Amino acid sequence: MDPIGESVCLKPKMYSVLPAGHDPKTPETDADFEKELEEEEYRKSQGEKKWEKKHGIQKAKGVKKCVRVNKIGLNPYDNKRWILLDGIRTLPYGHWRIGLYKRLIASEISPEKAEERAMKAKLRVKA
């Protein structure tokens, strides 16, 4: 297996990896060219949602009709992790520190100070 040269990770199970030594200027095969296009799409969608148009046929109550549906294709929103203000660290949804952070925000503390206090807090279990 080749070492990793570049990677773009949007969220769990949604990433693109290029091997080390990959030269984007000279795609050798059609597969290399498609991989480069995929990498570009991942890079573009890092800060925004990418909408895809899908056409199909639906049947409802015995009537067939052509439909066009707009769906979100690639997006950086991770529905399993709470992203902290630094944009790097995350917590799983349901983590006790997220609840503490929300209570601190409700008491009119700035988001930066609330996050700092929530991350420094220690969980005390009553015996």
C-alpha positions in Angstrom: 0.0 0.0 0.0 1.3 3.4 -0.9 1.9 6.1 1.8 -0.6 8.9 1.9 0.4 12.1 0.2 -2.8 14.2 0.5 -6.2 13.7 2.1 -9.4 15.7 2.4 -11.6 14.5 5.2 -15.1 16.0 5.5 -16.5 13.7 8.1 -16.3 10.0 9.1 -16.5 7.7 6.1 -16.4 10.7 3.7 -12.9 11.3 2.6 -10.5 11.4 -0.4 -7.0 10.2 -0.3 -4.2 10.6 -2.9 -1.0 8.5 -2.6 2.4 10.2 -2.0 4.2 11.1 -5.2 1.0 11.7 -7.1 1.4 14.4 -9.8 -1.9 16.0 -10.6 -0.6 17.5 -13.8 -0.1 14.1 -15.5 -3.0 11.7 -14.9 -1.8 8.4 -16.3 -5.2 6.7 -16.7 -8.9 7.6 -16.7 -9.1 6.4 -13.1 -6.4 8.8 -12.1 -8.2 11.6 -13.8 -11.5 10.7 -12.1 -9.7 10.5 -8.7 -8.3 14.0 -9.3 -11.8 15.3 -10.1 -13.2 13.7 -7.0 -10.4 15.3 -4.9 -11.3 18.7 -6.4 -15.0 18.2 -5.5 -14.0 17.3 -1.9 -11.8 20.4 -1.6 -14.6 22.7 -3.0 -17.2 21.3 -0.5 -15.0 21.8 2.6 -16.7 25.1 3.4 -20.1 24.7 1.8 -22.8 22.2 0.9 -22.8 20.8 -2.7 -26.2 20.2 -4.1 -26.8 17.5 -6.7 -29.8 17.3 -9.1 -31.3 13.8 -9.5 -33.9 12.9 -12.2 -36.1 9.9 -11.9 -39.5 8.4 -12.4 -42.0 8.0 -9.5 -45.2 6.1 -9.3 -47.9 7.3 -6.9 -51.5 6.1 -6.9 -51.1 4.4 -10.3 -49.7 7.6 -11.9 -46.2 7.7 -13.3 -44.4 11.0 -13.4 -40.9 12.4 -14.0 -39.4 14.2 -11.1 -36.3 16.2 -10.4 -35.0 16.1 -6.8 -32.3 18.4 -5.4 -30.2 16.5 -2.8 -27.2 17.5 -0.7 -24.2 15.6 -2.1 -21.0 16.4 -0.3 -21.2 18.6 2.8 -18.8 19.2 5.7 -21.5 18.9 8.4 -20.7 16.1 10.7 -23.9 14.8 12.4 -22.1 12.7 15.0 -19.6 15.3 16.4 -19.9 18.7 18.1 -17.1 20.9 16.6 -15.5 23.2 19.1 -14.7 26.9 18.3 -11.1 26.2 17.2 -12.6 24.2 14.3 -10.3 21.2 15.0 -11.3 19.5 18.3 -14.6 17.7 18.6 -16.9 16.0 21.1 -19.5 13.3 20.5 -23.1 14.5 20.7 -24.5 13.8 24.1 -21.2 14.5 25.9 -21.7 16.1 29.3 -19.4 19.0 28.5 -21.8 20.1 25.7 -24.6 20.5 28.2 -22.3 22.4 30.6 -21.3 24.7 27.6 -25.0 25.4 26.8 -25.7 26.2 30.5 -22.8 28.6 30.6 -23.9 30.3 27.4 -27.4 30.7 28.8 -25.9 32.5 31.8 -24.6 35.1 29.4 -20.9 34.1 29.3 -19.1 34.6 26.0 -18.8 31.5 23.9 -15.0 31.5 24.1 -15.0 31.7 27.9 -17.8 29.2 28.2 -16.0 26.7 26.0 -12.7 27.2 27.9 -14.5 26.6 31.3 -16.4 23.6 30.0 -13.2 21.9 28.6 -11.4 22.5 31.9 -14.2 21.1 34.1 -13.9 17.7 35.7 -16.8 15.4 36.1 -17.7 14.6 39.7 -19.7 11.4 40.3 -21.8 11.4 43.4 -21.3 8.2 45.4 
